[in-house]
Amino acid sequence: MSTADRPATDSGSLYGMAVDAWMQHPTLRFLHQEMFGSLRRWTGQQIPNEEIPLDATIGAMVDAGVDFGLLSAWHAPREGALISNDEVAAWVRSHPERFAGLAAVPLDRPMEAVRELRRCVAELGFKGLRVVPWLWEAPPTDRRYYPLYAACVEEGVPFCTQVGHTGPLRPSETGRPIPYIDQVALDFPELVIVGGHVGYPWTEEMIAVCRKHENVYIDTSAYTSKRLPAELVGYMKTGSGRHKVLFGTNYPMIRPDRALADLDTLELDEETRRLYLDGNARRVFGLPPG
């Protein structure tokens, strides 16, 4: 039986159920982008010669014990769809027990972007929108985002974004939690916001924004558990913080097994661990119970 055919509960996980809040199945269009050269240098990864089969991504999840993943589409301002919404939709349809989709839209064409988001939610069943600010060199307070925020609220889906410095070779300023995420949360208090990549080196800013705003969350994508900032781990152990942090990898940059291997070093109690790995993501993205 191939890894693609194994049921989600057949992973043999040592960690319990796990939902990856930020991953992508990369196309060659995505992998060949010059801006990812720094990530390849850090991780030692090479660009393959052929498209990666979906089975490889599922196999990495199975081996690590990750039961479910939110697959992101990617849309860039000049290059267009690096991973298209329809490609993501096809992967989700082929393995709905493994994946749900997050939409990407052309931020520079706001009305087209709103219509595409609504299509992805209504027709493709996507669970949220992801816009990576450094990709557009536009912070989340840029006026072009605001129609999308309103549409996310109306559609009942979260807005997912990147906070913190950029690993790719682009400026980092757009990833500051304060003032950008703070201001958006003030302008759209009903909007559910998930800030991926923790927010380092502004981790304390991101935690402060989470404490301040009921609907702001953090996902730990792009980090292994051993490298999570101490202030974030401390926040996870508080009464409010245990509900505000979601597990993520940013696969394939960080493999799921690396992100989970040292989970015990966080010394989380059993309920906090369950919420971090599984429960918070299911609640935020409206996924069925595991």
Contacts in CASP RR format, 6 or more apart in sequence:
PFRMAT RR
TARGET T0000
AUTHOR 0000-0000-0000
METHOD contacts of the structure
MODEL  1
MSTADRPATDSGSLYGMAVDAWMQHPTLRFLHQEMFGSLRRWTGQQIPNE
EIPLDATIGAMVDAGVDFGLLSAWHAPREGALISNDEVAAWVRSHPERFA
GLAAVPLDRPMEAVRELRRCVAELGFKGLRVVPWLWEAPPTDRRYYPLYA
ACVEEGVPFCTQVGHTGPLRPSETGRPIPYIDQVALDFPELVIVGGHVGY
PWTEEMIAVCRKHENVYIDTSAYTSKRLPAELVGYMKTGSGRHKVLFGTN
YPMIRPDRALADLDTLELDEETRRLYLDGNARRVFGLPPG
2 55 0 8 1.000
3 55 0 8 1.000
3 58 0 8 1.000
3 59 0 8 1.000
3 62 0 8 1.000
4 54 0 8 1.000
4 55 0 8 1.000
4 58 0 8 1.000
4 59 0 8 1.000
4 95 0 8 1.000
6 58 0 8 1.000
6 62 0 8 1.000
7 97 0 8 1.000
8 67 0 8 1.000
8 68 0 8 1.000
8 97 0 8 1.000
8 98 0 8 1.000
9 67 0 8 1.000
10 62 0 8 1.000
11 61 0 8 1.000
11 62 0 8 1.000
11 63 0 8 1.000
11 64 0 8 1.000
11 65 0 8 1.000
11 66 0 8 1.000
11 67 0 8 1.000
12 65 0 8 1.000
13 64 0 8 1.000
13 65 0 8 1.000
13 66 0 8 1.000
13 67 0 8 1.000
14 65 0 8 1.000
15 65 0 8 1.000
15 260 0 8 1.000
15 263 0 8 1.000
15 273 0 8 1.000
15 277 0 8 1.000
16 65 0 8 1.000
16 274 0 8 1.000
16 277 0 8 1.000
16 278 0 8 1.000
17 67 0 8 1.000
17 274 0 8 1.000
17 277 0 8 1.000
17 278 0 8 1.000
17 290 0 8 1.000
18 64 0 8 1.000
18 65 0 8 1.000
18 66 0 8 1.000
18 67 0 8 1.000
18 68 0 8 1.000
18 247 0 8 1.000
18 256 0 8 1.000
18 260 0 8 1.000
18 277 0 8 1.000
18 278 0 8 1.000
19 66 0 8 1.000
19 67 0 8 1.000
19 68 0 8 1.000
19 69 0 8 1.000
19 70 0 8 1.000
19 246 0 8 1.000
19 247 0 8 1.000
19 277 0 8 1.000
19 278 0 8 1.000
19 279 0 8 1.000
19 281 0 8 1.000
19 282 0 8 1.000
19 287 0 8 1.000
20 61 0 8 1.000
20 66 0 8 1.000
20 68 0 8 1.000
20 69 0 8 1.000
20 70 0 8 1.000
20 221 0 8 1.000
20 247 0 8 1.000
20 248 0 8 1.000
20 249 0 8 1.000
20 251 0 8 1.000
20 256 0 8 1.000
21 69 0 8 1.000
21 70 0 8 1.000
21 160 0 8 1.000
21 194 0 8 1.000
21 196 0 8 1.000
21 219 0 8 1.000
21 221 0 8 1.000
21 246 0 8 1.000
21 247 0 8 1.000
21 248 0 8 1.000
21 281 0 8 1.000
21 284 0 8 1.000
21 285 0 8 1.000
22 70 0 8 1.000
22 72 0 8 1.000
22 130 0 8 1.000
22 160 0 8 1.000
22 196 0 8 1.000
22 219 0 8 1.000
22 221 0 8 1.000
22 222 0 8 1.000
22 248 0 8 1.000
22 249 0 8 1.000
22 250 0 8 1.000
23 57 0 8 1.000
23 69 0 8 1.000
23 70 0 8 1.000
23 71 0 8 1.000
23 72 0 8 1.000
23 221 0 8 1.000
23 248 0 8 1.000
23 249 0 8 1.000
23 250 0 8 1.000
23 251 0 8 1.000
23 256 0 8 1.000
24 30 0 8 1.000
24 71 0 8 1.000
24 72 0 8 1.000
24 74 0 8 1.000
24 83 0 8 1.000
24 250 0 8 1.000
24 251 0 8 1.000
24 252 0 8 1.000
25 52 0 8 1.000
25 54 0 8 1.000
25 57 0 8 1.000
25 71 0 8 1.000
25 83 0 8 1.000
25 88 0 8 1.000
25 91 0 8 1.000
26 52 0 8 1.000
26 83 0 8 1.000
26 252 0 8 1.000
27 51 0 8 1.000
27 82 0 8 1.000
27 83 0 8 1.000
27 87 0 8 1.000
28 47 0 8 1.000
28 48 0 8 1.000
28 50 0 8 1.000
28 51 0 8 1.000
29 79 0 8 1.000
29 81 0 8 1.000
29 82 0 8 1.000
29 83 0 8 1.000
30 36 0 8 1.000
30 74 0 8 1.000
30 82 0 8 1.000
30 83 0 8 1.000
31 47 0 8 1.000
31 48 0 8 1.000
32 47 0 8 1.000
33 76 0 8 1.000
33 79 0 8 1.000
33 82 0 8 1.000
34 169 0 8 1.000
35 168 0 8 1.000
35 169 0 8 1.000
35 170 0 8 1.000
36 168 0 8 1.000
37 168 0 8 1.000
37 169 0 8 1.000
38 167 0 8 1.000
38 168 0 8 1.000
38 169 0 8 1.000
39 45 0 8 1.000
39 167 0 8 1.000
39 168 0 8 1.000
39 253 0 8 1.000
40 46 0 8 1.000
40 47 0 8 1.000
42 167 0 8 1.000
43 253 0 8 1.000
45 252 0 8 1.000
45 253 0 8 1.000
54 91 0 8 1.000
54 94 0 8 1.000
54 95 0 8 1.000
57 251 0 8 1.000
57 252 0 8 1.000
58 95 0 8 1.000
58 98 0 8 1.000
60 66 0 8 1.000
60 251 0 8 1.000
60 252 0 8 1.000
60 255 0 8 1.000
60 256 0 8 1.000
60 257 0 8 1.000
61 67 0 8 1.000
61 69 0 8 1.000
61 98 0 8 1.000
61 256 0 8 1.000
63 256 0 8 1.000
63 257 0 8 1.000
64 255 0 8 1.000
64 256 0 8 1.000
64 257 0 8 1.000
64 259 0 8 1.000
64 260 0 8 1.000
65 256 0 8 1.000
65 260 0 8 1.000
66 249 0 8 1.000
66 256 0 8 1.000
66 260 0 8 1.000
67 98 0 8 1.000
67 278 0 8 1.000
67 290 0 8 1.000
68 97 0 8 1.000
68 98 0 8 1.000
68 99 0 8 1.000
68 100 0 8 1.000
68 287 0 8 1.000
68 290 0 8 1.000
69 98 0 8 1.000
69 99 0 8 1.000
69 100 0 8 1.000
70 99 0 8 1.000
70 100 0 8 1.000
70 101 0 8 1.000
70 102 0 8 1.000
70 127 0 8 1.000
70 160 0 8 1.000
70 281 0 8 1.000
70 285 0 8 1.000
71 88 0 8 1.000
71 91 0 8 1.000
71 92 0 8 1.000
71 99 0 8 1.000
71 100 0 8 1.000
71 101 0 8 1.000
71 102 0 8 1.000
72 83 0 8 1.000
72 88 0 8 1.000
72 101 0 8 1.000
72 102 0 8 1.000
72 104 0 8 1.000
72 130 0 8 1.000
72 160 0 8 1.000
73 81 0 8 1.000
73 83 0 8 1.000
73 84 0 8 1.000
73 85 0 8 1.000
73 87 0 8 1.000
73 88 0 8 1.000
73 101 0 8 1.000
73 102 0 8 1.000
73 103 0 8 1.000
73 104 0 8 1.000
73 130 0 8 1.000
74 81 0 8 1.000
74 82 0 8 1.000
74 83 0 8 1.000
74 104 0 8 1.000
74 132 0 8 1.000
74 135 0 8 1.000
75 81 0 8 1.000
75 82 0 8 1.000
75 84 0 8 1.000
75 104 0 8 1.000
75 105 0 8 1.000
75 106 0 8 1.000
75 107 0 8 1.000
76 82 0 8 1.000
76 135 0 8 1.000
77 106 0 8 1.000
77 107 0 8 1.000
77 108 0 8 1.000
77 135 0 8 1.000
77 136 0 8 1.000
80 106 0 8 1.000
81 87 0 8 1.000
81 104 0 8 1.000
83 104 0 8 1.000
85 103 0 8 1.000
85 104 0 8 1.000
85 116 0 8 1.000
85 119 0 8 1.000
85 120 0 8 1.000
85 124 0 8 1.000
85 126 0 8 1.000
86 124 0 8 1.000
88 101 0 8 1.000
88 102 0 8 1.000
88 126 0 8 1.000
89 101 0 8 1.000
89 120 0 8 1.000
89 124 0 8 1.000
89 125 0 8 1.000
89 126 0 8 1.000
91 99 0 8 1.000
92 99 0 8 1.000
92 100 0 8 1.000
92 101 0 8 1.000
92 124 0 8 1.000
92 125 0 8 1.000
100 125 0 8 1.000
100 126 0 8 1.000
100 127 0 8 1.000
100 285 0 8 1.000
100 287 0 8 1.000
101 120 0 8 1.000
101 124 0 8 1.000
101 125 0 8 1.000
101 126 0 8 1.000
101 127 0 8 1.000
101 128 0 8 1.000
102 126 0 8 1.000
102 127 0 8 1.000
102 128 0 8 1.000
102 129 0 8 1.000
102 130 0 8 1.000
102 160 0 8 1.000
103 116 0 8 1.000
103 117 0 8 1.000
103 120 0 8 1.000
103 121 0 8 1.000
103 124 0 8 1.000
103 126 0 8 1.000
103 128 0 8 1.000
103 129 0 8 1.000
103 130 0 8 1.000
104 129 0 8 1.000
104 130 0 8 1.000
104 131 0 8 1.000
105 112 0 8 1.000
105 113 0 8 1.000
105 114 0 8 1.000
105 116 0 8 1.000
105 117 0 8 1.000
105 129 0 8 1.000
105 131 0 8 1.000
105 148 0 8 1.000
106 112 0 8 1.000
106 113 0 8 1.000
106 116 0 8 1.000
107 113 0 8 1.000
107 131 0 8 1.000
107 136 0 8 1.000
107 138 0 8 1.000
107 142 0 8 1.000
107 144 0 8 1.000
107 145 0 8 1.000
107 148 0 8 1.000
108 136 0 8 1.000
108 144 0 8 1.000
110 144 0 8 1.000
110 147 0 8 1.000
110 148 0 8 1.000
111 147 0 8 1.000
113 144 0 8 1.000
113 147 0 8 1.000
113 148 0 8 1.000
114 147 0 8 1.000
114 148 0 8 1.000
114 151 0 8 1.000
117 129 0 8 1.000
117 148 0 8 1.000
117 151 0 8 1.000
117 152 0 8 1.000
117 155 0 8 1.000
118 151 0 8 1.000
118 155 0 8 1.000
120 126 0 8 1.000
120 128 0 8 1.000
120 129 0 8 1.000
121 128 0 8 1.000
121 155 0 8 1.000
121 156 0 8 1.000
121 157 0 8 1.000
122 155 0 8 1.000
126 157 0 8 1.000
127 157 0 8 1.000
127 158 0 8 1.000
127 285 0 8 1.000
127 286 0 8 1.000
127 287 0 8 1.000
128 152 0 8 1.000
128 157 0 8 1.000
128 158 0 8 1.000
128 159 0 8 1.000
128 160 0 8 1.000
128 285 0 8 1.000
129 148 0 8 1.000
129 152 0 8 1.000
129 157 0 8 1.000
129 158 0 8 1.000
129 159 0 8 1.000
129 160 0 8 1.000
130 160 0 8 1.000
130 161 0 8 1.000
131 140 0 8 1.000
131 145 0 8 1.000
131 148 0 8 1.000
131 159 0 8 1.000
131 160 0 8 1.000
131 161 0 8 1.000
132 161 0 8 1.000
132 162 0 8 1.000
133 139 0 8 1.000
133 140 0 8 1.000
133 161 0 8 1.000
133 162 0 8 1.000
133 174 0 8 1.000
133 175 0 8 1.000
133 180 0 8 1.000
134 162 0 8 1.000
134 166 0 8 1.000
134 168 0 8 1.000
134 170 0 8 1.000
134 171 0 8 1.000
134 172 0 8 1.000
134 174 0 8 1.000
134 175 0 8 1.000
135 170 0 8 1.000
136 142 0 8 1.000
136 174 0 8 1.000
137 170 0 8 1.000
137 171 0 8 1.000
137 174 0 8 1.000
138 144 0 8 1.000
138 145 0 8 1.000
138 174 0 8 1.000
139 173 0 8 1.000
139 174 0 8 1.000
139 175 0 8 1.000
139 176 0 8 1.000
139 180 0 8 1.000
140 161 0 8 1.000
140 174 0 8 1.000
140 180 0 8 1.000
140 181 0 8 1.000
140 183 0 8 1.000
140 184 0 8 1.000
141 179 0 8 1.000
141 180 0 8 1.000
141 183 0 8 1.000
141 184 0 8 1.000
145 184 0 8 1.000
146 187 0 8 1.000
148 159 0 8 1.000
149 159 0 8 1.000
149 184 0 8 1.000
149 187 0 8 1.000
149 188 0 8 1.000
149 191 0 8 1.000
150 188 0 8 1.000
152 158 0 8 1.000
152 159 0 8 1.000
152 191 0 8 1.000
152 192 0 8 1.000
153 188 0 8 1.000
153 190 0 8 1.000
153 191 0 8 1.000
156 192 0 8 1.000
157 192 0 8 1.000
157 285 0 8 1.000
158 191 0 8 1.000
158 192 0 8 1.000
158 193 0 8 1.000
158 194 0 8 1.000
158 217 0 8 1.000
158 284 0 8 1.000
158 285 0 8 1.000
159 191 0 8 1.000
159 192 0 8 1.000
159 193 0 8 1.000
159 194 0 8 1.000
160 193 0 8 1.000
160 194 0 8 1.000
160 195 0 8 1.000
160 196 0 8 1.000
160 219 0 8 1.000
161 181 0 8 1.000
161 193 0 8 1.000
161 194 0 8 1.000
161 195 0 8 1.000
161 196 0 8 1.000
162 175 0 8 1.000
162 195 0 8 1.000
162 196 0 8 1.000
162 197 0 8 1.000
163 175 0 8 1.000
163 176 0 8 1.000
163 177 0 8 1.000
163 181 0 8 1.000
163 195 0 8 1.000
163 196 0 8 1.000
163 197 0 8 1.000
163 198 0 8 1.000
163 199 0 8 1.000
163 202 0 8 1.000
163 206 0 8 1.000
163 218 0 8 1.000
164 172 0 8 1.000
164 175 0 8 1.000
164 176 0 8 1.000
164 177 0 8 1.000
164 197 0 8 1.000
164 198 0 8 1.000
164 199 0 8 1.000
164 200 0 8 1.000
164 201 0 8 1.000
164 202 0 8 1.000
164 206 0 8 1.000
165 172 0 8 1.000
165 175 0 8 1.000
165 199 0 8 1.000
165 200 0 8 1.000
165 201 0 8 1.000
166 172 0 8 1.000
166 175 0 8 1.000
167 222 0 8 1.000
174 180 0 8 1.000
175 199 0 8 1.000
175 202 0 8 1.000
176 202 0 8 1.000
176 205 0 8 1.000
177 199 0 8 1.000
177 202 0 8 1.000
177 205 0 8 1.000
177 206 0 8 1.000
177 208 0 8 1.000
177 209 0 8 1.000
178 202 0 8 1.000
178 205 0 8 1.000
178 208 0 8 1.000
178 209 0 8 1.000
181 193 0 8 1.000
181 195 0 8 1.000
181 206 0 8 1.000
181 209 0 8 1.000
181 216 0 8 1.000
182 209 0 8 1.000
182 212 0 8 1.000
182 213 0 8 1.000
184 191 0 8 1.000
184 193 0 8 1.000
185 191 0 8 1.000
185 193 0 8 1.000
185 209 0 8 1.000
185 212 0 8 1.000
185 213 0 8 1.000
185 215 0 8 1.000
185 216 0 8 1.000
186 213 0 8 1.000
189 213 0 8 1.000
189 214 0 8 1.000
189 215 0 8 1.000
190 215 0 8 1.000
191 215 0 8 1.000
192 215 0 8 1.000
192 217 0 8 1.000
192 284 0 8 1.000
193 213 0 8 1.000
193 215 0 8 1.000
193 216 0 8 1.000
193 217 0 8 1.000
194 217 0 8 1.000
194 218 0 8 1.000
194 219 0 8 1.000
194 246 0 8 1.000
194 284 0 8 1.000
195 206 0 8 1.000
195 216 0 8 1.000
195 217 0 8 1.000
195 218 0 8 1.000
195 219 0 8 1.000
196 218 0 8 1.000
196 219 0 8 1.000
196 220 0 8 1.000
196 221 0 8 1.000
196 222 0 8 1.000
196 248 0 8 1.000
197 219 0 8 1.000
197 221 0 8 1.000
197 222 0 8 1.000
197 223 0 8 1.000
197 250 0 8 1.000
198 206 0 8 1.000
198 218 0 8 1.000
198 220 0 8 1.000
198 222 0 8 1.000
198 223 0 8 1.000
198 228 0 8 1.000
198 229 0 8 1.000
198 232 0 8 1.000
199 205 0 8 1.000
199 206 0 8 1.000
199 218 0 8 1.000
200 229 0 8 1.000
203 229 0 8 1.000
203 231 0 8 1.000
203 232 0 8 1.000
204 231 0 8 1.000
206 218 0 8 1.000
207 218 0 8 1.000
207 231 0 8 1.000
207 232 0 8 1.000
207 235 0 8 1.000
209 216 0 8 1.000
210 216 0 8 1.000
210 217 0 8 1.000
210 218 0 8 1.000
210 235 0 8 1.000
210 241 0 8 1.000
210 244 0 8 1.000
211 240 0 8 1.000
211 241 0 8 1.000
216 244 0 8 1.000
217 244 0 8 1.000
217 245 0 8 1.000
217 246 0 8 1.000
217 280 0 8 1.000
217 284 0 8 1.000
218 232 0 8 1.000
218 244 0 8 1.000
218 245 0 8 1.000
218 246 0 8 1.000
219 245 0 8 1.000
219 246 0 8 1.000
219 247 0 8 1.000
219 248 0 8 1.000
219 281 0 8 1.000
220 228 0 8 1.000
220 232 0 8 1.000
220 245 0 8 1.000
220 246 0 8 1.000
220 247 0 8 1.000
220 248 0 8 1.000
220 259 0 8 1.000
221 248 0 8 1.000
221 249 0 8 1.000
221 250 0 8 1.000
221 254 0 8 1.000
222 249 0 8 1.000
222 250 0 8 1.000
222 253 0 8 1.000
222 254 0 8 1.000
223 254 0 8 1.000
223 259 0 8 1.000
224 254 0 8 1.000
224 258 0 8 1.000
224 259 0 8 1.000
224 261 0 8 1.000
224 262 0 8 1.000
225 259 0 8 1.000
225 260 0 8 1.000
225 261 0 8 1.000
225 262 0 8 1.000
225 263 0 8 1.000
225 265 0 8 1.000
225 266 0 8 1.000
226 261 0 8 1.000
226 262 0 8 1.000
226 265 0 8 1.000
228 266 0 8 1.000
232 245 0 8 1.000
233 266 0 8 1.000
235 241 0 8 1.000
235 244 0 8 1.000
235 245 0 8 1.000
236 242 0 8 1.000
236 245 0 8 1.000
236 266 0 8 1.000
236 268 0 8 1.000
236 272 0 8 1.000
236 276 0 8 1.000
237 268 0 8 1.000
237 269 0 8 1.000
237 272 0 8 1.000
242 271 0 8 1.000
242 272 0 8 1.000
242 275 0 8 1.000
242 276 0 8 1.000
243 275 0 8 1.000
243 280 0 8 1.000
244 280 0 8 1.000
245 276 0 8 1.000
245 280 0 8 1.000
246 276 0 8 1.000
246 280 0 8 1.000
246 281 0 8 1.000
246 284 0 8 1.000
247 259 0 8 1.000
247 276 0 8 1.000
247 277 0 8 1.000
247 278 0 8 1.000
247 281 0 8 1.000
248 259 0 8 1.000
249 255 0 8 1.000
249 256 0 8 1.000
249 258 0 8 1.000
249 259 0 8 1.000
263 273 0 8 1.000
266 273 0 8 1.000
268 276 0 8 1.000
278 290 0 8 1.000
281 287 0 8 1.000
282 288 0 8 1.000
282 289 0 8 1.000
282 290 0 8 1.000
END
